[in-house]
Amino acid sequence: QVQLVESGGGLVQPGGSLRLACAVSGHTLRSNAMGWFRQAPGKEREFVAVISDVGSARTYADSVKGRFTISRDNAKNTLYLQMNSLKPEDTAVYYCAACSDPGVVISTDPNQYDYWGQGTQVTVSA
């Protein structure tokens, strides 16, 4: 059974940085697209950043482009999200996700992702 566990969330001041990690267990997902999504209170879940199996392709939401960096270490079965220059509007629960279909190279559609973590809260506030 595949499990995804996020860590690294917390409270940070505007302009600060956080690094999220997502540890995968139960199955190797080296051939699978993965991504980070977030959901703020009263809003729908939205994509933040996605990455292809070996990291050769990455896509970012316009709202985080230039501030966030997605990466993966397949040897450690771990996905990362480095978040810099954080803004109050980045406040949300952040989820990592993995696609079970190795034929999907990369996707921003959350419906393409079958495995989800439990989420980690990121709060940006002074």
Secondary structure, DSSP 8 states (H G I E B T S, - for coil): --EEEEE--EEE-TT--EEEEEEEESS--TTS-EEEEEE-TTS--EEEEEE-TTSS-EEE-TTTTTTEEEEEETTTTEEEEEE-S--GGG-EEEEEEE-S-TT------GGG--EE---EEEEE--
